[in-house]
Amino acid sequence: MAAARDLLLLLLLLPLLPLLLLLLLPVPVVAAVAVPAAGRALPLNVCMDAKHHKTEPGPEGQLYGQCAPWRDNACCTANTSAAAHQDRSPLYNFNWDHCGAMPARCKRHFVQDACLYECSPNLGPWIDQADTSWRKERVRGVPLCREDCEQWWEDCRDAATCKEDWHKGWNWSTGTNLCPRGAACQKFPRVFGTPAALCEKVWSGSYRYTALARGSGRCIQMWFDAAGPNPNAAVAEYYARAAAAAAATPVPPAAAAALLALLAAR
């Protein structure tokens, strides 16, 4: 009887296989993926509609420094890549040293973060509408690999800041970001208690911390070898196709009931 019941459950759940594959991933990662409307192309190899992004990705042979891994296919120009490395960068007039000099080992992670944001054509599944005057789109919930978040946090232990959300709330009276009145400078571990807190809070939910490792094919790598292929293209395709398949999958009532029972037993 048990074997027959299990076989029946399997037959009921076969139509939901794409959805079940998504359920194997952390819930925040799945929830953040944008589902393309019916008949529309998957959001792959695209650039955001933002302040400095190109309209379409393409080769940029002269990308500067840490942005060089994206040179074969980039949403940034060479000038943007160079500006991403500058203190008080002309891209956004943002001052990394708002609470004293940021250590170089910490700053390199913010430069790499800027390169990923400005240059990557593989963030399409997480592009969302923005509510600001200077860009029409942003990303939300990009699943970063565990090592990227943890090393970022570790290398910034001696850095200081006065805010956990760097997207808003600054004093811009001088043209660059200053700490708001009453906000005290504290070391990063006091502001961001964990690697997950740093990755998820510093840019108001642009990233999600995951337990997924580099090379898993299921998380976006902020760091990768410039001599090899960009591993994030396959990651974006996986999430885009899985989300589209799940959205297009009809859910028969019996299968939905079986799925709920399965989830309840997880």
C-alpha positions in Angstrom: 0.0 0.0 0.0 2.8 2.4 0.9 4.5 1.8 -2.4 1.3 2.4 -4.3 0.7 5.6 -2.4 4.2 6.9 -3.1 3.8 6.1 -6.8 0.5 8.0 -6.9 2.1 11.0 -5.2 4.9 11.0 -7.7 2.5 11.0 -10.6 0.6 13.9 -9.1 3.8 15.9 -8.6 5.4 15.3 -12.0 3.7 18.4 -13.6 5.1 20.5 -10.8 8.7 19.4 -11.3 10.0 23.0 -12.2 8.3 24.4 -9.1 9.7 21.6 -6.9 13.2 22.4 -8.2 12.8 26.0 -7.1 11.6 24.8 -3.7 15.0 23.2 -3.2 16.5 26.7 -3.0 16.2 29.1 -0.1 12.9 30.9 0.0 14.3 34.4 -0.2 16.3 33.5 -3.3 13.2 32.1 -5.1 10.9 34.9 -4.1 13.3 37.5 -5.5 13.4 36.2 -9.0 11.4 38.2 -11.5 9.0 36.1 -13.6 8.8 37.2 -17.3 5.3 37.9 -18.6 3.8 35.4 -21.0 5.3 35.6 -24.5 8.2 37.8 -23.4 11.9 36.9 -23.7 13.7 35.7 -20.6 15.7 38.4 -18.8 19.1 37.2 -19.9 22.1 39.2 -21.2 20.5 42.5 -20.4 21.5 45.8 -18.9 19.5 47.8 -16.3 17.9 51.1 -17.2 20.0 53.0 -14.7 22.3 56.0 -14.5 25.5 54.7 -16.2 24.6 51.5 -17.8 24.8 50.9 -21.6 21.5 50.1 -23.3 22.9 46.7 -24.4 25.8 44.6 -23.2 28.8 44.0 -25.5 32.6 43.7 -25.5 34.7 46.4 -23.7 38.3 45.4 -24.1 39.7 48.2 -21.9 37.8 47.7 -18.6 39.9 48.9 -15.7 41.3 47.0 -12.8 38.8 44.9 -10.9 36.1 45.3 -13.5 38.3 43.5 -16.1 36.6 40.1 -15.7 33.5 41.6 -17.5 35.5 42.9 -20.5 34.1 40.2 -23.0 30.5 41.2 -22.3 29.7 44.3 -20.2 27.0 46.8 -19.4 29.7 49.3 -18.4 32.1 51.4 -20.4 35.8 51.8 -19.8 35.2 55.2 -18.2 32.6 53.8 -15.8 34.9 51.0 -14.8 37.7 53.4 -14.0 35.5 55.7 -12.1 34.2 52.8 -10.0 37.7 52.5 -8.5 38.0 56.2 -7.4 37.4 57.5 -3.9 34.5 59.9 -4.0 33.8 58.5 -7.4 32.2 60.9 -10.0 29.6 58.1 -10.7 27.6 59.0 -7.6 29.8 61.3 -5.5 29.9 58.6 -2.8 32.6 58.8 -0.2 33.7 55.4 1.2 35.7 57.3 3.9 32.7 58.9 5.6 33.9 57.5 9.0 37.6 57.8 8.5 39.8 56.1 5.9 38.4 52.7 4.8 41.1 50.0 4.9 42.2 49.0 1.4 41.3 45.3 2.0 37.7 46.4 2.7 37.4 49.0 -0.1 38.3 46.4 -2.7 35.0 44.6 -2.0 33.0 47.8 -2.5 34.9 48.3 -5.8 34.0 44.8 -6.8 30.4 45.3 -5.8 30.4 48.4 -8.0 31.9 46.5 -10.9 29.2 43.8 -10.6 26.4 46.3 -10.4 27.7 48.5 -13.3 29.1 45.8 -15.6 27.2 42.6 -15.2 24.8 41.6 -18.0 23.7 38.6 -15.8 21.4 40.3 -13.2 18.3 40.2 -15.4 16.3 37.8 -13.2 16.5 40.2 -10.3 15.9 43.5 -12.0 13.0 45.5 -10.5 11.5 48.9 -10.9 13.3 51.7 -8.9 11.6 54.6 -7.2 14.3 57.2 -7.6 14.8 60.1 -10.0 18.3 58.9 -11.2 17.4 55.4 -12.4 14.4 53.5 -13.6 15.6 50.0 -12.5 17.6 48.4 -9.8 18.2 44.8 -8.6 16.7 43.1 -5.6 17.6 39.9 -3.9 20.6 38.8 -6.1 21.8 35.6 -4.5 25.4 36.1 -3.7 27.7 33.1 -3.0 28.5 32.5 0.6 32.2 33.1 0.3 31.7 36.6 -1.3 29.6 37.8 1.6 31.7 36.2 4.3 35.1 37.5 3.0 33.6 41.0 2.5 32.5 41.1 6.1 35.7 39.7 7.4 37.9 42.1 5.4 35.8 45.1 6.7 35.9 44.3 10.4 38.2 47.3 11.0 36.2 49.7 8.8 33.6 52.1 10.3 30.3 53.5 9.2 27.4 55.4 10.7 24.6 53.7 8.6 23.4 50.2 7.7 21.5 51.3 4.6 23.8 53.2 2.3 21.1 53.9 -0.3 19.3 56.6 1.6 19.4 58.9 4.6 22.7 60.7 4.1 23.4 64.4 4.5 24.2 65.5 0.9 24.6 69.3 1.8 28.2 69.3 0.6 27.6 67.4 -2.6 28.9 64.1 -1.1 27.5 61.8 1.5 28.0 62.8 5.2 26.7 61.0 8.2 23.3 62.3 9.3 23.1 64.3 12.5 23.3 62.1 15.5 24.6 59.1 13.7 27.7 57.8 15.4 30.5 56.0 13.5 30.9 52.4 14.6 33.0 49.5 13.4 31.3 47.3 10.8 30.6 44.3 13.1 28.5 46.6 15.4 26.5 47.9 12.4 26.4 44.7 10.4 26.4 41.9 12.9 26.8 39.1 10.4 28.0 38.6 6.8 24.3 38.2 5.9 23.5 41.6 7.5 26.2 43.3 5.5 25.2 41.9 2.1 21.5 42.3 2.6 21.3 45.7 4.3 24.1 47.9 2.9 22.2 48.4 -0.4 18.7 48.0 0.8 18.1 44.4 -0.3 20.0 44.4 -3.6 21.7 41.2 -2.5 20.7 38.1 -0.6 23.1 36.0 1.5 23.0 32.4 0.6 24.7 29.2 1.9 25.5 28.3 -1.7 29.2 28.1 -2.7 31.1 29.5 -5.6 31.0 27.0 -8.4 27.6 25.6 -7.4 25.9 27.2 -10.4 23.2 28.6 -8.1 24.7 31.8 -6.8 26.1 34.9 -8.3 29.9 35.3 -7.9 31.1 38.8 -7.2 34.6 37.6 -7.8 35.7 35.3 -10.6 38.8 34.6 -12.7 39.1 37.0 -15.6 41.0 34.3 -17.6 37.9 32.0 -17.6 34.3 32.3 -18.7 31.8 34.3 -16.6 30.1 31.8 -14.3 27.2 34.1 -13.7 25.7 33.7 -17.2 24.7 30.1 -16.4 23.3 31.1 -12.9 21.1 33.8 -14.4 19.8 31.3 -17.0 19.0 28.7 -14.4 16.9 31.1 -12.3 15.2 32.7 -15.3 14.2 29.4 -16.9 13.1 27.9 -13.6 10.9 30.9 -12.7 9.4 31.0 -16.2 8.7 27.2 -16.1 7.1 27.4 -12.6 4.9 30.3 -13.7 3.7 28.5 -16.8 3.0 25.2 -15.0 -0.7 24.4 -14.5 -1.4 23.2 -11.0 -4.2 20.6 -10.9 -6.2 20.7 -7.6 -5.1 17.2 -6.7 -1.4 17.9 -7.3 -1.7 21.2 -5.4 -3.1 19.3 -2.4 -0.3 16.7 -2.6 2.3 19.5 -2.8 0.9 21.2 0.3 1.0 17.8 2.1 4.6 17.4 1.0 5.6 20.9 2.1 3.9 20.3 5.5 6.1 17.3 6.0 9.4 19.1 5.1 
